[in-house]
């Protein structure tokens, strides 16, 4: 006797990319930062959203981490990644993501679990304005490597020249 349940195959659902509306002019790296709507299955018992590797994001993810219990008034991030792509979702609550590609800044407010923000490499990111009980889920293309991080804005700005 098998412990596996047979589940009927669900219809294919695809993610869609929303065009971001920049608040300031930026570089092509900044314009590559986009909100991506994820598949959402509405159900009176509770909704379901999913992400499938190789289907819904412009990169394959190798690492998943989440931020939670962020004290009010605290910031997270404050770095750029040289080669890693990331996708950030507000699983619960809300927060802002401020992005900077060296030539302009853009603020995104994340507050729903069925869309997220794609951030390509070499974009400075800061997360702030966390609501109480917020959870930020991050999918990353690469395993953690401290050498991939640019930890100071001065070094980041220099690398953008």
C-alpha positions as a LaTeX table, in Angstrom:
\begin{tabular}{lrrr}
\hline
Residue & $x$ (\AA) & $y$ (\AA) & $z$ (\AA) \\
\hline
Unk1 & 0.00 & 0.00 & 0.00 \\
Unk2 & 1.43 & 3.36 & $-1.01$ \\
Unk3 & 1.46 & 6.43 & 1.24 \\
Unk4 & 1.31 & 8.68 & $-1.80$ \\
Unk5 & $-1.92$ & 10.34 & $-2.83$ \\
Unk6 & $-2.81$ & 10.55 & $-6.46$ \\
Unk7 & $-3.42$ & 14.17 & $-7.31$ \\
Unk8 & $-4.97$ & 15.10 & $-10.63$ \\
Unk9 & $-2.73$ & 17.25 & $-12.77$ \\
Unk10 & $-3.62$ & 20.92 & $-12.44$ \\
Unk11 & $-3.96$ & 23.07 & $-15.53$ \\
Unk12 & $-0.76$ & 24.86 & $-16.46$ \\
Unk13 & $-0.66$ & 28.33 & $-14.99$ \\
Unk14 & 1.93 & 30.85 & $-15.99$ \\
Unk15 & 3.41 & 33.86 & $-14.29$ \\
Unk16 & 3.18 & 37.28 & $-15.90$ \\
Unk17 & 5.56 & 40.18 & $-15.74$ \\
Unk18 & 4.22 & 43.62 & $-14.95$ \\
Unk19 & 5.95 & 46.66 & $-16.35$ \\
Unk20 & 7.44 & 48.68 & $-13.53$ \\
Unk21 & 6.80 & 52.40 & $-13.49$ \\
Unk22 & 10.06 & 54.09 & $-12.56$ \\
Unk23 & 9.86 & 57.08 & $-10.25$ \\
Unk24 & 13.21 & 58.28 & $-11.54$ \\
Unk25 & 15.22 & 57.54 & $-14.63$ \\
Unk26 & 17.72 & 54.75 & $-14.21$ \\
Unk27 & 19.92 & 52.39 & $-16.11$ \\
Unk28 & 18.88 & 49.28 & $-17.98$ \\
Unk29 & 19.72 & 47.23 & $-14.85$ \\
Unk30 & 17.11 & 49.20 & $-12.92$ \\
Unk31 & 14.54 & 48.82 & $-15.69$ \\
Unk32 & 15.17 & 45.05 & $-15.60$ \\
Unk33 & 13.80 & 45.01 & $-12.03$ \\
Unk34 & 10.21 & 43.93 & $-12.53$ \\
Unk35 & 7.18 & 42.82 & $-10.59$ \\
Unk36 & 6.16 & 39.31 & $-11.57$ \\
Unk37 & 2.64 & 38.02 & $-10.94$ \\
Unk38 & 2.64 & 34.39 & $-9.85$ \\
Unk39 & $-0.05$ & 31.82 & $-10.58$ \\
Unk40 & $-2.92$ & 32.11 & $-8.12$ \\
Unk41 & $-5.59$ & 29.49 & $-7.57$ \\
Unk42 & $-8.59$ & 30.97 & $-5.78$ \\
Unk43 & $-10.39$ & 28.54 & $-3.51$ \\
Unk44 & $-12.95$ & 29.20 & $-0.77$ \\
Unk45 & $-10.88$ & 26.94 & 1.50 \\
Unk46 & $-7.83$ & 29.17 & 1.00 \\
Unk47 & $-5.88$ & 30.38 & $-2.00$ \\
Unk48 & $-2.76$ & 28.75 & $-3.39$ \\
Unk49 & 0.21 & 30.30 & $-5.17$ \\
Unk50 & 3.21 & 28.35 & $-6.39$ \\
Unk51 & 6.56 & 28.81 & $-8.09$ \\
Unk52 & 8.03 & 26.11 & $-10.30$ \\
Unk53 & 11.74 & 26.04 & $-11.05$ \\
Unk54 & 12.45 & 26.93 & $-14.65$ \\
Unk55 & 8.92 & 28.17 & $-15.34$ \\
Unk56 & 7.94 & 31.27 & $-13.42$ \\
Unk57 & 11.15 & 33.20 & $-12.86$ \\
Unk58 & 13.82 & 34.44 & $-15.28$ \\
Unk59 & 16.38 & 32.30 & $-13.42$ \\
Unk60 & 16.62 & 28.93 & $-11.71$ \\
Unk61 & 16.79 & 29.19 & $-7.94$ \\
Unk62 & 19.28 & 27.31 & $-5.77$ \\
Unk63 & 18.67 & 28.98 & $-2.43$ \\
Unk64 & 15.61 & 30.11 & $-0.50$ \\
Unk65 & 15.66 & 32.16 & 2.68 \\
Unk66 & 13.24 & 34.36 & 4.56 \\
Unk67 & 13.32 & 37.37 & 6.85 \\
Unk68 & 10.92 & 37.56 & 9.77 \\
Unk69 & 10.52 & 39.22 & 13.18 \\
Unk70 & 12.12 & 42.37 & 11.74 \\
Unk71 & 11.83 & 45.04 & 14.48 \\
Unk72 & 9.85 & 48.17 & 13.60 \\
Unk73 & 12.03 & 50.86 & 12.07 \\
Unk74 & 14.73 & 48.36 & 11.04 \\
Unk75 & 16.21 & 48.03 & 7.58 \\
Unk76 & 17.49 & 44.89 & 5.87 \\
Unk77 & 19.56 & 44.42 & 2.75 \\
Unk78 & 21.95 & 47.28 & 2.16 \\
Unk79 & 24.05 & 45.42 & $-0.39$ \\
Unk80 & 24.37 & 44.44 & $-4.04$ \\
Unk81 & 25.15 & 41.03 & $-5.49$ \\
Unk82 & 27.68 & 40.65 & $-8.29$ \\
Unk83 & 26.24 & 37.56 & $-10.01$ \\
Unk84 & 23.17 & 36.43 & $-8.06$ \\
Unk85 & 19.61 & 37.02 & $-9.24$ \\
Unk86 & 16.90 & 37.33 & $-6.56$ \\
Unk87 & 13.12 & 37.27 & $-6.36$ \\
Unk88 & 11.51 & 38.84 & $-3.26$ \\
Unk89 & 7.95 & 38.14 & $-2.08$ \\
Unk90 & 5.98 & 39.58 & 0.84 \\
Unk91 & 4.59 & 36.28 & 2.13 \\
Unk92 & 2.90 & 38.11 & 5.01 \\
Unk93 & 2.53 & 41.79 & 5.84 \\
Unk94 & 4.24 & 44.44 & 3.77 \\
Unk95 & 7.55 & 46.20 & 3.25 \\
Unk96 & 9.32 & 48.39 & 0.69 \\
Unk97 & 12.27 & 47.47 & $-1.50$ \\
Unk98 & 14.42 & 50.40 & $-2.64$ \\
Unk99 & 16.60 & 49.61 & $-5.65$ \\
Unk100 & 19.52 & 51.56 & $-7.06$ \\
Unk101 & 21.53 & 50.70 & $-10.17$ \\
Unk102 & 23.96 & 53.59 & $-9.79$ \\
Unk103 & 21.90 & 56.03 & $-11.84$ \\
Unk104 & 18.53 & 56.42 & $-10.15$ \\
Unk105 & 16.47 & 54.82 & $-7.42$ \\
Unk106 & 13.11 & 53.11 & $-7.45$ \\
Unk107 & 10.88 & 52.07 & $-4.53$ \\
Unk108 & 8.54 & 49.07 & $-4.72$ \\
Unk109 & 5.89 & 48.33 & $-2.09$ \\
Unk110 & 5.34 & 44.59 & $-1.66$ \\
Unk111 & 2.21 & 43.51 & 0.17 \\
Unk112 & 0.75 & 40.40 & $-1.51$ \\
Unk113 & 1.98 & 36.81 & $-1.62$ \\
Unk114 & 1.01 & 36.24 & $-5.27$ \\
Unk115 & 3.57 & 38.56 & $-6.83$ \\
Unk116 & 7.16 & 39.46 & $-6.21$ \\
Unk117 & 10.05 & 41.61 & $-7.33$ \\
Unk118 & 12.80 & 40.33 & $-9.62$ \\
Unk119 & 16.23 & 41.86 & $-8.89$ \\
Unk120 & 19.08 & 41.12 & $-11.33$ \\
Unk121 & 22.77 & 41.22 & $-10.33$ \\
Unk122 & 24.53 & 44.53 & $-9.66$ \\
Unk123 & 21.52 & 46.34 & $-8.20$ \\
Unk124 & 21.81 & 47.81 & $-4.71$ \\
Unk125 & 18.85 & 46.86 & $-2.53$ \\
Unk126 & 17.48 & 48.06 & 0.79 \\
Unk127 & 14.34 & 46.72 & 2.49 \\
Unk128 & 12.49 & 49.01 & 4.90 \\
Unk129 & 9.06 & 50.03 & 6.17 \\
Unk130 & 8.24 & 46.53 & 7.50 \\
Unk131 & 4.74 & 46.12 & 8.90 \\
Unk132 & 4.25 & 44.08 & 12.05 \\
Unk133 & 4.43 & 40.35 & 11.32 \\
Unk134 & 6.00 & 40.74 & 7.89 \\
Unk135 & 7.73 & 37.81 & 6.26 \\
Unk136 & 9.96 & 38.37 & 3.22 \\
Unk137 & 10.71 & 35.26 & 1.17 \\
Unk138 & 13.74 & 35.45 & $-1.14$ \\
Unk139 & 14.61 & 33.01 & $-3.92$ \\
Unk140 & 18.21 & 33.30 & $-5.10$ \\
Unk141 & 19.94 & 31.90 & $-8.18$ \\
Unk142 & 23.13 & 30.98 & $-6.32$ \\
Unk143 & 24.19 & 29.44 & $-3.06$ \\
Unk144 & 25.45 & 31.88 & $-0.43$ \\
Unk145 & 28.93 & 33.21 & $-1.21$ \\
Unk146 & 30.24 & 36.18 & 0.74 \\
Unk147 & 32.54 & 37.04 & $-2.20$ \\
Unk148 & 29.41 & 37.78 & $-4.30$ \\
Unk149 & 28.34 & 40.61 & $-1.96$ \\
Unk150 & 29.17 & 44.30 & $-2.25$ \\
Unk151 & 28.58 & 45.53 & 1.31 \\
Unk152 & 29.28 & 49.27 & 1.02 \\
Unk153 & 27.47 & 51.73 & $-1.19$ \\
Unk154 & 30.74 & 53.52 & $-1.99$ \\
Unk155 & 32.20 & 50.32 & $-3.45$ \\
Unk156 & 28.97 & 49.70 & $-5.37$ \\
Unk157 & 28.93 & 53.24 & $-6.79$ \\
Unk158 & 32.56 & 52.84 & $-7.87$ \\
Unk159 & 31.76 & 49.56 & $-9.66$ \\
Unk160 & 28.93 & 51.27 & $-11.59$ \\
Unk161 & 31.26 & 53.83 & $-13.21$ \\
\hline
\end{tabular}
